[in-house]
Amino acid sequence: MSLLIKRLTKRLIEPLNRAVNKILSPLFLLLIRFYQLTLSQFIGQQCRFAPTCSHYTAEAIRIHGALKGAYLGVTRISKCHPWHEGGVDLVPPVDQER
């Protein structure tokens, strides 16, 4: 049964995932770039991380795809509060789980 599930996953879910990434990745990256050019200019340098959260999220989307990249970005943004020390936080490689 496990082999059947793996084959179905490969045939059905992976093409769907590629299609979703093809559509959503450029859209997410465009929204991030819009934020960087507009809103972040008004907010100022407030990010406690390096790279900034918007750069981190854009890189995560490029490396991991739209869904996982957005998840990593939201996780990173959720750490942005006074009780988190911040610091250098790089996007994990593709083969490494967070």
C-alpha positions in Angstrom: 0.0 0.0 0.0 2.8 2.4 0.8 4.3 2.0 -2.7 0.9 2.8 -4.2 0.7 6.0 -2.1 4.2 7.1 -3.1 3.4 6.6 -6.8 0.1 8.5 -6.5 1.9 11.3 -4.7 4.5 11.5 -7.4 2.0 11.5 -10.2 -0.7 13.7 -8.7 0.6 15.9 -6.0 4.0 16.8 -7.4 2.6 18.2 -10.7 -0.1 20.1 -8.7 2.7 21.5 -6.4 4.7 22.6 -9.4 1.6 24.3 -10.9 0.9 26.1 -7.6 4.5 27.3 -7.3 4.5 28.5 -10.9 1.5 30.7 -10.3 2.0 31.8 -6.7 5.8 32.3 -6.5 5.9 35.2 -8.9 2.8 36.7 -7.2 4.3 36.4 -3.7 7.6 37.8 -4.9 5.9 40.7 -6.6 3.9 41.5 -3.3 7.2 41.3 -1.3 8.9 43.6 -3.7 6.0 46.1 -3.6 6.2 46.1 0.2 10.0 46.7 0.0 9.6 49.6 -2.3 6.7 51.2 -0.6 5.6 50.3 3.0 9.1 49.4 4.3 10.3 52.9 3.3 7.8 54.4 5.7 8.3 51.9 8.5 12.1 52.3 8.5 14.7 49.8 9.6 12.9 48.0 12.3 13.9 44.4 11.6 15.8 42.6 14.3 17.0 39.9 12.0 19.6 39.7 9.2 18.6 39.3 6.4 15.4 41.3 6.9 12.1 39.4 7.0 11.1 40.4 3.5 14.4 39.4 2.0 14.3 36.1 4.0 10.8 35.3 2.8 11.7 36.1 -0.9 14.7 33.9 -0.7 12.7 31.1 1.0 10.1 31.3 -1.8 12.9 31.1 -4.4 14.5 28.1 -2.7 11.6 26.1 -1.3 8.7 27.2 -3.5 5.6 29.3 -2.8 3.9 27.3 0.0 6.9 26.2 2.1 8.7 29.5 1.5 5.6 31.5 2.6 5.4 29.2 5.7 9.0 29.8 6.5 8.5 33.6 6.1 5.4 33.6 8.3 7.3 31.6 10.9 10.1 34.1 10.8 7.8 37.1 11.0 6.1 35.5 14.0 9.4 35.8 15.9 9.5 39.5 15.4 8.6 40.7 18.9 10.5 42.3 21.8 11.1 39.0 23.6 13.1 37.5 20.7 16.7 38.5 20.4 16.8 38.3 16.6 20.2 38.0 14.9 21.4 36.2 11.8 18.8 33.7 10.6 19.4 32.2 7.2 17.0 30.3 5.0 17.5 26.5 5.5 18.8 24.5 2.6 16.3 22.4 0.6 17.3 19.1 2.3 17.2 20.4 5.8 13.9 20.5 7.8 13.3 23.3 10.2 
